[in-house]
Amino acid sequence: MLSIIVPTLNEEKTGYLSLILKTYQNVENCEIICVDGGSIDNTLSIIAEAGVRLIETSISSRAGRLNVGIDEANNEMVLLHHPRSILDIQGIEALKKQAEQLSWGAFTHQFNIKHPLLKFTSWYSNFIRGDRRGVYYLDHCLFAKKELLLKVGMLPDIDIFEDTELCLRLNSQEKAVRLPFISETSAIRFQTRGIYSQALTNQYMKWLYYFKRSDSKINQHYEKNIELNTIYKKKK
């Protein structure tokens, strides 16, 4: 009934992948597919221990790994799961129950730490960018029917804002539905760089995207000194 796709790359450090797989392991009528982009930590061992399906690739972009998972998904409803978010089991069950009525949408975002700016960020993400514009980031844990994903060409093979572009494609076909169940996301970027510094970085990244700068260069700046979604080789 439901295929959950998790794009992974060196996920051991945050602990979220272990939590995701442990939490979901007993969900019925659900397959979990981890598509790895060349992890060099214990990510592959975590996946193997959980006993879920693993697809190993050399694909550097998160979008590319998600597309591999979509192609391999065996169920009609596909959940594109952020590797550092966790959904309440009730949310997954609700998605399964409503799968026939839903075309695509996302869950309700919340960070795993409390801070006024992070609370505002989630509010804006849920109610303004999400509900009003129909654009949800991957940390909302996007879901869509596989047929619809294939119809719109899946995710564009770009290094960043691939979730935004996917939502724009899906919006051209159907209106999104935001489910009220929480997608709790790691605030590791904010904790690593500082909450206000990361918030400013996020806005800068959006401006670069809107002005159509190189997605690779935008993402290199975004991933600098943290490399959560992509690893860039250092120039000699």
C-alpha positions in Angstrom: 0.0 0.0 0.0 2.8 2.5 0.8 6.4 2.8 -0.3 8.7 4.9 1.9 11.8 6.1 0.2 14.7 7.4 2.3 17.7 9.0 0.5 20.8 8.4 2.6 24.3 9.7 2.9 26.4 9.3 6.0 23.4 9.4 8.3 25.0 7.8 11.4 26.0 11.2 13.0 22.5 12.4 13.6 20.9 9.2 14.8 17.7 9.8 12.8 18.1 7.0 10.3 18.2 4.4 13.2 15.2 6.0 14.7 13.3 6.0 11.5 13.9 2.4 10.7 13.3 1.2 14.2 10.0 3.2 14.5 8.6 2.0 11.1 9.8 -1.6 11.1 6.5 -3.0 12.2 4.2 -0.9 10.0 2.0 -3.2 8.0 1.6 -3.0 4.2 4.6 -0.8 3.9 7.9 -1.2 2.2 11.0 0.9 3.1 13.6 1.6 0.5 16.9 3.3 1.4 18.8 4.7 -1.6 22.4 5.4 -0.6 24.7 7.8 -2.3 28.0 6.3 -1.2 28.1 6.5 2.6 31.5 5.8 4.3 30.2 5.7 7.9 28.0 3.0 9.4 24.9 3.9 7.4 24.9 0.7 5.4 25.2 -1.4 8.5 22.3 0.5 10.1 20.2 -0.3 7.1 21.3 -3.9 6.9 20.5 -4.4 10.6 17.0 -3.1 10.1 16.4 -5.5 7.3 14.9 -3.0 4.8 15.7 -2.8 1.2 18.9 -1.1 0.2 19.9 0.3 -3.2 23.5 1.5 -3.4 24.3 4.1 -6.0 27.0 6.6 -6.8 24.4 9.4 -7.4 25.6 12.6 -5.7 22.2 14.4 -5.7 19.4 13.7 -3.3 17.0 14.2 -6.1 18.7 11.5 -8.1 18.5 9.1 -5.2 14.8 9.8 -4.7 14.1 9.2 -8.3 15.8 5.8 -8.1 13.5 4.9 -5.2 10.4 6.1 -7.1 11.3 3.9 -10.0 11.7 0.9 -7.7 8.7 1.5 -5.5 6.1 -1.3 -5.6 3.1 0.6 -4.2 0.8 3.2 -5.5 1.4 5.7 -2.8 5.0 6.9 -2.4 6.4 8.7 0.7 9.5 10.8 0.0 11.0 10.7 3.5 13.6 13.2 4.7 16.5 11.3 6.3 16.5 13.6 9.3 12.7 13.8 10.0 10.5 11.4 11.9 6.8 10.9 11.5 4.3 9.8 14.1 3.1 6.3 13.3 -0.5 7.6 13.4 0.5 9.9 10.5 1.7 7.0 8.4 -1.5 5.0 9.2 -3.6 8.0 8.2 -1.8 8.3 4.9 -2.3 4.6 4.2 -6.0 4.9 5.1 -6.6 7.9 2.9 -4.3 6.9 0.1 -7.1 6.4 -2.5 -8.4 9.9 -1.9 -5.1 11.7 -1.8 -3.1 12.7 -4.9 -0.1 14.4 -3.2 0.8 16.5 -0.2 2.9 16.7 2.9 2.9 16.4 6.7 3.1 19.3 9.2 6.6 20.5 10.0 8.1 21.0 13.4 11.7 21.2 14.6 13.1 18.9 17.3 14.2 21.8 19.5 12.2 24.8 20.8 13.2 28.3 19.7 11.0 31.3 18.7 12.7 31.6 15.3 12.4 27.9 14.6 8.8 27.9 15.6 8.1 30.8 13.2 10.0 29.0 10.5 7.8 26.0 10.8 4.7 28.1 10.9 5.7 29.9 7.8 6.6 26.7 6.1 3.3 25.1 7.0 0.8 27.9 6.5 2.3 30.4 4.1 4.8 28.8 1.7 3.0 25.4 2.1 -0.8 25.9 2.3 -0.9 29.2 0.3 1.7 28.4 -2.4 1.7 24.7 -2.4 5.4 24.4 -1.8 6.7 22.1 0.9 10.3 21.1 1.5 11.4 17.5 1.8 11.5 17.8 5.6 7.7 17.9 5.6 8.0 14.3 4.2 6.2 14.7 0.8 3.9 12.0 -0.5 2.3 11.4 -3.9 0.9 8.7 -6.0 3.6 7.1 -8.1 1.5 7.5 -11.3 1.4 11.3 -10.6 5.2 11.5 -9.9 5.9 9.7 -13.2 3.5 11.9 -15.0 5.3 15.1 -13.9 8.8 13.7 -14.6 9.6 13.0 -11.0 12.3 15.3 -9.4 14.6 17.4 -11.6 18.2 16.3 -11.3 19.5 19.4 -9.5 21.5 19.7 -6.3 19.2 21.9 -4.2 15.5 23.1 -4.2 14.5 19.9 -6.1 11.7 19.6 -3.6 10.4 23.1 -4.6 10.6 22.3 -8.3 8.8 19.0 -7.7 6.0 20.8 -5.8 5.6 23.3 -8.7 5.3 20.4 -11.1 2.7 18.6 -8.9 0.8 21.9 -8.4 0.2 22.0 -12.1 -1.8 18.8 -11.8 -3.4 18.7 -8.4 -3.8 20.7 -5.2 -1.7 19.6 -2.3 -3.1 18.4 1.0 -1.2 19.0 4.3 -1.9 16.3 6.8 -2.1 17.5 10.5 0.4 14.9 11.7 3.9 16.1 12.7 7.1 15.6 10.7 9.7 16.4 13.4 12.9 17.5 11.8 16.4 17.7 13.2 17.7 21.2 13.6 21.3 20.1 13.2 22.1 22.8 10.6 20.9 25.5 13.0 22.7 23.9 16.0 25.9 23.6 14.0 26.0 27.1 12.4 23.9 29.0 14.9 20.2 29.6 14.6 20.3 33.2 13.3 23.3 32.5 11.0 21.6 29.5 9.4 18.3 31.4 9.1 20.2 34.2 7.1 21.9 31.5 5.0 18.6 30.0 4.2 17.2 33.3 2.9 20.4 33.9 0.9 20.0 30.5 -0.7 16.4 31.3 -1.7 17.5 34.6 -3.3 20.2 32.8 -5.3 17.6 30.2 -6.4 15.1 32.8 -7.5 17.8 34.6 -9.5 18.6 31.2 -11.2 22.1 30.8 -10.0 23.9 27.5 -10.4 22.2 24.8 -8.3 25.6 23.2 -7.7 27.2 26.4 -6.5 24.2 27.2 -4.3 24.3 23.8 -2.7 28.1 23.9 -2.2 27.6 27.0 -0.1 24.7 25.4 1.7 26.6 22.2 2.5 29.9 23.9 3.4 31.5 22.4 6.5 28.4 20.2 7.2 27.7 18.1 4.1 24.4 16.5 5.0 22.9 15.9 1.6 25.9 16.0 -0.8 29.7 15.6 -0.4 31.8 17.8 -2.7 35.3 16.8 -3.4 37.8 19.4 -2.4 39.9 20.9 -5.2 43.6 20.1 -4.9 
